[in-house]
Amino acid sequence: MIGCAPVKRFRRLFIANRGEVAARIARTCDALDIIPVFGVSEADRAAPYTRGRESVVLGPSRSSESYLAAERIVQAAVQSGCSAIHPGWGFLAENPLFASLCEAHGVSFIGPPPAVMQTLGRKTPAKAAMAAAGLKLIPGSDGVLRDVEQAKEVAAATGFPVLLKAESGGGGRGMRVVREPNGVQEAYESAQAESLAAFGDGRLYLEKLIEGGRHIEIQLLADEYGNVVHLGERDCSVQRKHQKLIEESPALVLSDAERAQTLAAAVRATAAIGYVGAGTMEFLLDDGGELRFMEMNARLQVEHPVTEMRTGIDLVEAQIRVAAGEPLWFSQDEVGFRGHAIECRINAEDPSNGFAPSPGVLEQWSVPSEDDHVRVDTHVESGYEVPPHYDSLVCKVIAWGEDRDAACDRLAATLRGMRCDGISTTIPMHLAVLSSSDFRANDYDTRAVPGWES
Protein backbone atom coordinates (compact mmCIF):
# COMPACT_ATOMS: atom_id res chain seq x y z
CA MET A 1 0.00 0.00 0.00
CA ILE A 2 1.78 3.12 -1.21
CA GLY A 3 0.86 6.79 -1.04
CA CYS A 4 -1.19 8.23 -3.84
CA ALA A 5 0.95 11.29 -4.65
CA PRO A 6 4.56 12.53 -4.58
CA VAL A 7 5.85 14.16 -1.41
CA LYS A 8 5.77 17.83 -2.44
CA ARG A 9 7.59 19.35 0.51
CA PHE A 10 10.86 17.43 0.24
CA ARG A 11 12.91 17.40 -2.95
CA ARG A 12 16.27 16.53 -1.36
CA LEU A 13 16.77 14.44 1.79
CA PHE A 14 19.96 13.96 3.79
CA ILE A 15 20.61 10.43 5.07
CA ALA A 16 22.48 10.62 8.38
CA ASN A 17 23.40 6.97 8.62
CA ARG A 18 25.36 4.26 6.84
CA GLY A 19 25.30 0.77 5.39
CA GLU A 20 22.08 -1.15 5.00
CA VAL A 21 20.14 1.64 6.74
CA ALA A 22 21.24 4.24 4.21
CA ALA A 23 20.60 1.96 1.24
CA ARG A 24 17.12 1.17 2.55
CA ILE A 25 16.12 4.82 2.97
CA ALA A 26 17.49 5.68 -0.48
CA ARG A 27 15.25 3.07 -2.14
CA THR A 28 12.15 4.77 -0.81
CA CYS A 29 13.51 8.20 -1.74
CA ASP A 30 13.90 6.96 -5.32
CA ALA A 31 10.31 5.70 -5.35
CA LEU A 32 9.07 9.09 -4.11
CA ASP A 33 11.22 11.07 -6.57
CA ILE A 34 13.27 12.53 -3.72
CA ILE A 35 17.02 12.99 -4.23
CA PRO A 36 18.97 11.31 -1.40
CA VAL A 37 22.23 12.82 -0.22
CA PHE A 38 24.46 10.55 1.87
CA GLY A 39 26.54 11.65 4.80
CA VAL A 40 29.52 9.26 4.93
CA SER A 41 32.68 8.71 6.91
CA GLU A 42 36.07 8.26 5.28
CA ALA A 43 35.63 4.48 5.66
CA ASP A 44 32.36 4.57 3.68
CA ARG A 45 33.13 7.14 1.00
CA ALA A 46 33.40 4.41 -1.67
CA ALA A 47 30.53 2.25 -0.39
CA PRO A 48 28.46 0.68 -3.19
CA TYR A 49 25.26 2.50 -2.27
CA THR A 50 26.92 5.90 -2.81
CA ARG A 51 28.03 5.09 -6.35
CA GLY A 52 26.59 7.61 -8.81
CA ARG A 53 24.94 9.46 -5.92
CA GLU A 54 25.58 12.67 -4.04
CA SER A 55 27.49 12.26 -0.81
CA VAL A 56 29.27 14.42 1.74
CA VAL A 57 32.25 13.18 3.75
CA LEU A 58 31.47 14.00 7.37
CA GLY A 59 34.82 13.07 8.87
CA PRO A 60 37.13 10.18 9.83
CA SER A 61 36.05 6.58 10.31
CA ARG A 62 35.44 7.02 14.02
CA SER A 63 31.69 7.44 14.61
CA SER A 64 32.17 10.27 17.10
CA GLU A 65 33.79 12.33 14.33
CA SER A 66 31.32 11.43 11.58
CA TYR A 67 27.98 9.71 12.17
CA LEU A 68 27.63 11.14 15.68
CA ALA A 69 28.85 14.65 14.80
CA ALA A 70 25.45 16.34 15.04
CA GLU A 71 26.43 19.89 14.10
CA ARG A 72 28.55 18.68 11.19
CA ILE A 73 25.64 16.61 9.86
CA VAL A 74 23.15 19.46 10.02
CA GLN A 75 25.63 21.82 8.38
CA ALA A 76 26.20 19.29 5.57
CA ALA A 77 22.45 18.91 5.06
CA VAL A 78 21.91 22.67 4.84
CA GLN A 79 24.87 23.24 2.52
CA SER A 80 23.73 20.43 0.21
CA GLY A 81 20.27 21.94 -0.11
CA CYS A 82 18.39 19.26 1.82
CA SER A 83 15.17 20.19 3.60
CA ALA A 84 14.96 17.00 5.67
CA ILE A 85 17.23 14.57 7.53
CA HIS A 86 16.48 10.89 8.02
CA PRO A 87 18.51 9.42 10.91
CA GLY A 88 17.63 5.76 10.28
CA TRP A 89 18.23 3.73 13.44
CA GLY A 90 21.18 3.82 15.80
CA PHE A 91 23.59 6.75 15.98
CA LEU A 92 21.48 9.94 16.41
CA ALA A 93 18.04 8.47 15.64
CA GLU A 94 16.69 8.85 19.19
CA ASN A 95 18.61 11.96 20.20
CA PRO A 96 16.21 14.82 21.02
CA LEU A 97 19.05 17.36 20.98
CA PHE A 98 19.85 16.39 17.40
CA ALA A 99 16.18 16.68 16.44
CA SER A 100 16.04 20.13 18.03
CA LEU A 101 19.22 21.15 16.20
CA CYS A 102 17.62 20.14 12.90
CA GLU A 103 14.54 22.23 13.66
CA ALA A 104 16.65 25.23 14.69
CA HIS A 105 18.29 25.20 11.26
CA GLY A 106 15.04 24.82 9.35
CA VAL A 107 15.61 21.16 8.45
CA SER A 108 12.81 18.65 9.07
CA PHE A 109 13.78 15.74 11.31
CA ILE A 110 12.22 12.48 10.09
CA GLY A 111 11.03 11.30 13.48
CA PRO A 112 8.90 12.27 16.47
CA PRO A 113 8.97 15.74 18.12
CA PRO A 114 11.99 16.37 20.36
CA ALA A 115 9.83 16.72 23.50
CA VAL A 116 8.27 13.30 22.93
CA MET A 117 11.68 11.77 22.25
CA GLN A 118 12.97 13.26 25.48
CA THR A 119 10.15 11.71 27.48
CA LEU A 120 10.58 8.30 25.86
CA GLY A 121 14.37 8.42 26.10
CA ARG A 122 14.07 8.53 29.88
CA LYS A 123 12.59 5.19 30.80
CA THR A 124 10.75 6.06 34.01
CA PRO A 125 8.72 9.02 32.61
CA ALA A 126 7.89 6.85 29.60
CA LYS A 127 6.64 4.05 31.83
CA ALA A 128 4.56 6.49 33.87
CA ALA A 129 2.93 7.80 30.70
CA MET A 130 2.15 4.29 29.48
CA ALA A 131 0.73 3.24 32.84
CA ALA A 132 -1.55 6.29 32.77
CA ALA A 133 -2.75 5.13 29.34
CA GLY A 134 -3.67 1.71 30.72
CA LEU A 135 -0.70 -0.50 29.86
CA LYS A 136 0.62 -2.99 32.42
CA LEU A 137 4.16 -2.45 33.69
CA ILE A 138 6.85 -4.76 35.03
CA PRO A 139 6.95 -4.46 38.86
CA GLY A 140 9.86 -2.49 40.26
CA SER A 141 10.94 1.00 41.30
CA ASP A 142 8.52 3.89 40.79
CA GLY A 143 11.26 5.94 39.19
CA VAL A 144 15.00 6.50 39.13
CA LEU A 145 16.80 5.04 42.12
CA ARG A 146 18.24 7.57 44.53
CA ASP A 147 21.26 5.46 45.50
CA VAL A 148 22.40 1.91 46.13
CA GLU A 149 20.65 1.78 49.50
CA GLN A 150 17.31 2.48 47.87
CA ALA A 151 18.13 -0.16 45.25
CA LYS A 152 18.57 -2.70 48.03
CA GLU A 153 15.24 -1.72 49.61
CA VAL A 154 13.30 -1.85 46.34
CA ALA A 155 14.93 -5.16 45.35
CA ALA A 156 13.89 -6.73 48.66
CA ALA A 157 10.33 -5.45 48.27
CA THR A 158 10.09 -6.53 44.63
CA GLY A 159 11.60 -9.97 45.22
CA PHE A 160 14.67 -11.51 43.62
CA PRO A 161 15.80 -11.92 40.93
CA VAL A 162 15.74 -8.31 39.77
CA LEU A 163 17.20 -6.31 36.90
CA LEU A 164 19.06 -3.02 37.26
CA LYS A 165 18.67 -0.95 34.09
CA ALA A 166 20.09 2.32 32.77
CA GLU A 167 17.60 5.17 32.61
CA SER A 168 19.02 6.23 29.23
CA GLY A 169 20.06 2.75 28.15
CA GLY A 170 19.56 0.41 25.26
CA GLY A 171 21.08 -2.66 23.63
CA GLY A 172 21.72 -4.35 26.95
CA ARG A 173 24.25 -1.76 28.14
CA GLY A 174 23.93 -0.55 31.73
CA MET A 175 21.94 -3.67 32.60
CA ARG A 176 22.72 -6.14 35.40
CA VAL A 177 20.88 -9.18 36.78
CA VAL A 178 20.87 -9.51 40.58
CA ARG A 179 19.81 -12.83 42.09
CA GLU A 180 20.45 -12.31 45.79
CA PRO A 181 20.76 -9.40 48.25
CA ASN A 182 24.55 -9.54 48.51
CA GLY A 183 24.88 -8.85 44.79
CA VAL A 184 23.07 -5.50 44.68
CA GLN A 185 26.04 -3.31 45.61
CA GLU A 186 28.44 -4.65 42.99
CA ALA A 187 25.77 -4.79 40.26
CA TYR A 188 24.64 -1.24 40.98
CA GLU A 189 28.15 0.18 40.78
CA SER A 190 28.97 -1.80 37.63
CA ALA A 191 25.74 -0.85 35.82
CA GLN A 192 26.12 2.77 36.83
CA ALA A 193 29.69 2.97 35.51
CA GLU A 194 28.77 1.33 32.20
CA SER A 195 25.72 3.55 31.76
CA LEU A 196 27.71 6.67 32.47
CA ALA A 197 30.37 5.69 29.95
CA ALA A 198 27.88 4.66 27.24
CA PHE A 199 25.16 7.29 27.63
CA GLY A 200 26.61 10.04 29.81
CA ASP A 201 23.90 9.24 32.35
CA GLY A 202 24.51 7.02 35.37
CA ARG A 203 20.95 6.94 36.66
CA LEU A 204 19.39 3.50 37.16
CA TYR A 205 15.99 1.99 37.85
CA LEU A 206 14.98 -1.50 38.92
CA GLU A 207 12.55 -4.09 37.60
CA LYS A 208 11.54 -7.62 38.49
CA LEU A 209 13.49 -10.01 36.26
CA ILE A 210 11.08 -11.90 34.05
CA GLU A 211 12.85 -15.12 33.13
CA GLY A 212 11.63 -17.23 30.29
CA GLY A 213 9.54 -14.42 28.81
CA ARG A 214 8.75 -13.66 25.21
CA HIS A 215 9.72 -10.31 23.66
CA ILE A 216 6.78 -8.83 21.76
CA GLU A 217 6.71 -5.45 20.03
CA ILE A 218 3.99 -3.44 18.33
CA GLN A 219 4.54 -1.26 15.26
CA LEU A 220 2.73 2.08 15.36
CA LEU A 221 2.29 5.03 13.02
CA ALA A 222 0.93 8.45 13.95
CA ASP A 223 0.53 11.78 12.16
CA GLU A 224 0.35 15.30 13.53
CA TYR A 225 -3.45 15.36 13.19
CA GLY A 226 -4.08 12.77 15.89
CA ASN A 227 -4.47 9.75 13.60
CA VAL A 228 -2.81 6.64 15.06
CA VAL A 229 -2.78 3.13 13.61
CA HIS A 230 -1.02 -0.09 14.53
CA LEU A 231 0.54 -2.40 11.96
CA GLY A 232 0.41 -5.50 14.13
CA GLU A 233 2.99 -7.09 16.38
CA ARG A 234 6.31 -8.88 16.02
CA ASP A 235 7.87 -11.65 18.11
CA CYS A 236 11.56 -10.88 18.75
CA SER A 237 12.30 -13.57 21.33
CA VAL A 238 15.27 -15.20 19.59
CA GLN A 239 18.04 -13.18 21.22
CA ARG A 240 21.64 -13.41 22.28
CA LYS A 241 22.83 -11.11 25.07
CA HIS A 242 19.74 -8.93 24.62
CA GLN A 243 20.42 -8.55 20.89
CA LYS A 244 17.64 -9.65 18.56
CA LEU A 245 18.56 -12.29 15.98
CA ILE A 246 15.27 -13.35 14.40
CA GLU A 247 11.96 -11.48 14.25
CA GLU A 248 8.59 -12.62 12.94
CA SER A 249 4.96 -11.60 12.63
CA PRO A 250 2.39 -12.41 13.80
CA ALA A 251 3.36 -13.48 17.34
CA LEU A 252 1.61 -16.83 17.53
CA VAL A 253 2.21 -17.05 21.27
CA LEU A 254 -0.59 -14.47 21.75
CA SER A 255 -4.27 -15.32 21.80
CA ASP A 256 -6.56 -13.37 19.49
CA ALA A 257 -8.18 -11.66 22.48
CA GLU A 258 -4.86 -10.70 24.06
CA ARG A 259 -3.56 -9.41 20.73
CA ALA A 260 -6.61 -7.24 20.12
CA GLN A 261 -6.63 -5.84 23.65
CA THR A 262 -2.94 -4.91 23.64
CA LEU A 263 -2.96 -3.43 20.14
CA ALA A 264 -5.87 -1.19 21.07
CA ALA A 265 -4.17 -0.09 24.31
CA ALA A 266 -0.94 0.67 22.42
CA VAL A 267 -2.82 2.90 19.98
CA ARG A 268 -4.46 4.78 22.87
CA ALA A 269 -1.13 5.25 24.65
CA THR A 270 0.57 6.49 21.47
CA ALA A 271 -2.14 9.09 20.97
CA ALA A 272 -2.02 10.11 24.63
CA ILE A 273 1.66 11.10 24.53
CA GLY A 274 1.29 13.09 21.30
CA TYR A 275 3.52 10.80 19.29
CA VAL A 276 4.17 11.58 15.61
CA GLY A 277 5.92 9.26 13.16
CA ALA A 278 6.87 5.58 13.31
CA GLY A 279 7.43 4.05 16.74
CA THR A 280 7.56 0.66 18.40
CA MET A 281 6.28 -0.39 21.81
CA GLU A 282 8.15 -3.29 23.38
CA PHE A 283 6.62 -5.76 25.84
CA LEU A 284 7.60 -8.86 27.79
CA LEU A 285 5.10 -11.70 28.01
CA ASP A 286 5.59 -13.09 31.53
CA ASP A 287 5.01 -16.64 32.72
CA GLY A 288 1.53 -15.62 33.89
CA GLY A 289 0.52 -14.69 30.37
CA GLU A 290 0.59 -10.92 31.00
CA LEU A 291 2.06 -8.55 28.42
CA ARG A 292 4.02 -5.93 30.33
CA PHE A 293 5.32 -2.69 28.80
CA MET A 294 9.11 -2.20 28.72
CA GLU A 295 9.81 0.82 26.52
CA MET A 296 8.90 2.64 23.34
CA ASN A 297 11.52 3.11 20.65
CA ALA A 298 11.09 6.50 18.97
CA ARG A 299 12.45 5.41 15.60
CA LEU A 300 12.22 2.84 12.86
CA GLN A 301 13.28 -0.66 13.90
CA VAL A 302 15.85 -2.84 12.15
CA GLU A 303 13.13 -5.47 11.76
CA HIS A 304 10.54 -3.20 10.12
CA PRO A 305 10.57 -5.20 6.82
CA VAL A 306 8.72 -8.01 8.61
CA THR A 307 5.75 -5.69 9.01
CA GLU A 308 6.11 -4.34 5.48
CA MET A 309 5.95 -7.87 4.07
CA ARG A 310 2.67 -8.55 5.89
CA THR A 311 0.93 -5.22 5.30
CA GLY A 312 2.40 -3.89 2.05
CA ILE A 313 2.96 -0.51 3.71
CA ASP A 314 6.35 1.17 3.22
CA LEU A 315 7.25 2.42 6.70
CA VAL A 316 10.01 4.74 5.48
CA GLU A 317 7.51 6.33 3.10
CA ALA A 318 5.07 6.77 5.99
CA GLN A 319 7.79 8.45 8.05
CA ILE A 320 8.65 10.86 5.24
CA ARG A 321 5.05 11.75 4.46
CA VAL A 322 4.19 12.37 8.10
CA ALA A 323 7.30 14.53 8.57
CA ALA A 324 6.23 16.51 5.51
CA GLY A 325 2.97 17.36 7.28
CA GLU A 326 0.78 14.92 5.39
CA PRO A 327 -1.91 12.88 7.16
CA LEU A 328 -1.76 9.09 7.09
CA TRP A 329 -3.33 8.02 3.82
CA PHE A 330 -5.06 4.96 5.28
CA SER A 331 -7.17 4.14 8.31
CA GLN A 332 -6.89 1.22 10.73
CA ASP A 333 -9.69 -0.60 8.91
CA GLU A 334 -7.74 -0.36 5.65
CA VAL A 335 -4.65 -2.10 7.03
CA GLY A 336 -4.62 -5.70 5.83
CA PHE A 337 -2.53 -8.48 7.36
CA ARG A 338 -1.55 -11.43 5.21
CA GLY A 339 0.31 -14.63 6.00
CA HIS A 340 3.46 -14.85 8.10
CA ALA A 341 6.80 -13.03 7.71
CA ILE A 342 10.16 -13.73 9.32
CA GLU A 343 13.53 -11.96 9.23
CA CYS A 344 17.06 -12.86 10.26
CA ARG A 345 20.08 -10.58 10.51
CA ILE A 346 23.26 -11.78 8.86
CA ASN A 347 26.31 -10.36 10.63
CA ALA A 348 30.01 -10.57 9.87
CA GLU A 349 30.67 -12.66 12.96
CA ASP A 350 31.97 -16.17 13.62
CA PRO A 351 29.31 -18.00 15.66
CA SER A 352 31.63 -20.98 16.19
CA ASN A 353 34.16 -18.67 17.87
CA GLY A 354 32.00 -16.86 20.37
CA PHE A 355 30.57 -14.58 17.67
CA ALA A 356 33.92 -12.85 17.21
CA PRO A 357 33.83 -10.01 14.64
CA SER A 358 34.88 -11.02 11.14
CA PRO A 359 35.66 -7.88 9.13
CA GLY A 360 37.37 -8.22 5.79
CA VAL A 361 36.81 -8.44 2.05
CA LEU A 362 33.62 -10.10 0.86
CA GLU A 363 35.20 -12.00 -2.01
CA GLN A 364 32.01 -13.48 -3.42
CA TRP A 365 28.50 -12.28 -2.65
CA SER A 366 25.33 -13.60 -4.20
CA VAL A 367 21.78 -14.32 -3.12
CA PRO A 368 19.00 -16.32 -4.76
CA SER A 369 16.60 -14.30 -6.88
CA GLU A 370 14.22 -12.14 -4.89
CA ASP A 371 10.47 -12.16 -5.52
CA ASP A 372 7.27 -11.20 -3.72
CA HIS A 373 8.05 -13.81 -1.06
CA VAL A 374 11.74 -13.14 -0.38
CA ARG A 375 13.50 -9.83 0.26
CA VAL A 376 17.19 -9.18 0.95
CA ASP A 377 18.06 -5.76 2.35
CA THR A 378 21.77 -5.06 2.01
CA HIS A 379 24.45 -2.57 1.07
CA VAL A 380 27.19 -4.98 -0.01
CA GLU A 381 28.45 -6.60 -3.19
CA SER A 382 31.36 -8.82 -4.21
CA GLY A 383 34.63 -7.08 -3.33
CA TYR A 384 33.09 -4.97 -0.57
CA GLU A 385 35.26 -4.63 2.51
CA VAL A 386 33.34 -4.98 5.77
CA PRO A 387 34.93 -2.30 7.98
CA PRO A 388 35.84 -2.99 11.60
CA HIS A 389 34.55 0.36 12.84
CA TYR A 390 30.77 -0.18 12.89
CA ASP A 391 27.94 -2.63 13.40
CA SER A 392 28.72 -5.88 11.58
CA LEU A 393 25.39 -6.25 9.74
CA VAL A 394 25.87 -7.57 6.20
CA CYS A 395 22.24 -8.02 5.24
CA LYS A 396 18.76 -8.86 6.41
CA VAL A 397 16.82 -11.70 4.81
CA ILE A 398 13.04 -11.55 5.02
CA ALA A 399 10.70 -14.31 3.87
CA TRP A 400 6.91 -14.51 3.61
CA GLY A 401 4.64 -17.54 3.60
CA GLU A 402 0.99 -18.41 3.91
CA ASP A 403 1.82 -19.74 7.38
CA ARG A 404 4.78 -19.89 9.75
CA ASP A 405 6.19 -23.17 8.48
CA ALA A 406 6.13 -21.97 4.88
CA ALA A 407 7.87 -18.72 5.82
CA CYS A 408 10.56 -20.57 7.80
CA ASP A 409 11.15 -23.05 4.98
CA ARG A 410 11.52 -20.24 2.47
CA LEU A 411 13.95 -18.35 4.72
CA ALA A 412 16.09 -21.45 5.24
CA ALA A 413 16.18 -22.19 1.51
CA THR A 414 17.32 -18.63 0.80
CA LEU A 415 20.08 -18.82 3.40
CA ARG A 416 21.34 -22.11 1.98
CA GLY A 417 21.56 -20.51 -1.46
CA MET A 418 23.59 -17.49 -0.35
CA ARG A 419 27.32 -17.00 -0.94
CA CYS A 420 29.30 -14.87 1.52
CA ASP A 421 32.85 -16.00 0.75
CA GLY A 422 35.81 -14.34 2.43
CA ILE A 423 34.30 -13.64 5.84
CA SER A 424 32.54 -15.63 8.54
CA THR A 425 28.83 -14.94 8.99
CA THR A 426 25.99 -15.98 11.27
CA ILE A 427 24.24 -17.99 8.54
CA PRO A 428 25.11 -21.37 10.16
CA MET A 429 23.55 -20.26 13.43
CA HIS A 430 20.36 -19.12 11.71
CA LEU A 431 20.05 -22.41 9.83
CA ALA A 432 20.46 -24.29 13.11
CA VAL A 433 17.68 -22.23 14.69
CA LEU A 434 15.33 -22.69 11.74
CA SER A 435 15.79 -26.47 11.86
CA SER A 436 15.39 -26.64 15.64
CA SER A 437 12.37 -28.59 16.86
CA ASP A 438 11.87 -26.11 19.70
CA PHE A 439 11.81 -23.17 17.34
CA ARG A 440 9.48 -24.92 14.90
CA ALA A 441 7.16 -25.80 17.79
CA ASN A 442 7.29 -22.16 18.97
CA ASP A 443 8.48 -23.48 22.34
CA TYR A 444 11.35 -21.21 23.44
CA ASP A 445 12.02 -17.92 25.23
CA THR A 446 14.59 -15.15 25.47
CA ARG A 447 16.99 -17.12 27.70
CA ALA A 448 18.65 -19.16 24.97
CA VAL A 449 18.93 -19.37 21.20
CA PRO A 450 16.91 -22.47 20.19
CA GLY A 451 19.04 -25.04 18.39
CA TRP A 452 22.32 -23.29 19.17
CA GLU A 453 24.65 -23.53 22.14
CA SER A 454 26.78 -20.42 22.42
Buried (B, 14 or more C-beta within 10 A) or exposed (E): BEBEEEBEBBBBBBBBBBBBBBBBBBBBBEBBEBBBBBBBBBBBBEBBBBEEBBBBBBBBBBBEBBBBBBEBBBBBBBEBEBBBBBBBBBBBBBBBEBBBBBBEEEBBBBBBBBEBBBBBBBBBBBBBBBEEBBBBBBBBBEBBBEEBEBBBBBBEEBEBBBBBBBBBBBEBBBBBBBEEEEBBBEBBEEBBEBBBEBBEBBBBBBBBBBEEBBBBBBBBBBBBEEBBBBBBBBBBBBBBEEEBBBBBBBBEBBEEEBBEBBBEBBBEBBBBBBBBBBBBBBBBBBEEEBBBBBBBBBBBBBBBBBBBBBBEBBBBBBBBBBBBEBEBBBEBEEBEBEBBBBBBBBBBBBBEEEBEBBBBEBEEBEBBEEEEBBBBBBBBEBEBBBBEBBBBBBBBBBBBBEEBEBBBBBBBEBBEEBEBEBBBBBBBBBBBBBEBEEBBEBEBBBEBBBBBEE
